[in-house]
Amino acid sequence: MRKVLRVCFLTAAALVELTSIASPAHLDPRIFLCPTPAAAAEFWKDVIGFVDRGVHMNRSIASQIAVQHQCWLETHESRPVAMQAGTMRIGDGGANDGYVTPDYYVYVQFLTYGLRHSPLATAERKASTVPSR
């Protein structure tokens, strides 16, 4: 139980630290994808490790960490297509899919859409403005 609480605390602390230096929310759906679930887990563990040591995370530092795990920057809008070994497969269901941890995926979505501009909330607002017959 302590280990679970520690992981939750570290994840929350990393998100707070990363968002404190993040730019304002904007539509920039770029995410680092990794070739395997294990590489995705190690990438996120290393990102959290840097933040725990007081490093201010930015895309350049994240890129250096990604290279160590053979991860790449996905520049096309991708979506989750499956869960595997505690990670999410992201892509279009094809050969170029990659893996991320759920924590990292949520973090990227937060940076992309912020708290007020989630894709679901936007779709619901648009649907509610359509006049009914």
Secondary structure as GFF3:
##gff-version 3
##sequence-region A 1 133
A	DSSP	alpha_helix	2	20	.	.	.	ID=ss1
A	DSSP	beta_strand	31	33	.	.	.	ID=ss2
A	DSSP	alpha_helix	37	52	.	.	.	ID=ss3
A	DSSP	alpha_helix	59	68	.	.	.	ID=ss4
A	DSSP	beta_strand	72	74	.	.	.	ID=ss5
A	DSSP	beta_strand	79	84	.	.	.	ID=ss6
A	DSSP	beta_strand	87	91	.	.	.	ID=ss7
A	DSSP	beta_strand	98	100	.	.	.	ID=ss8
A	DSSP	alpha_helix	102	113	.	.	.	ID=ss9
A	DSSP	alpha_helix	119	129	.	.	.	ID=ss10
###
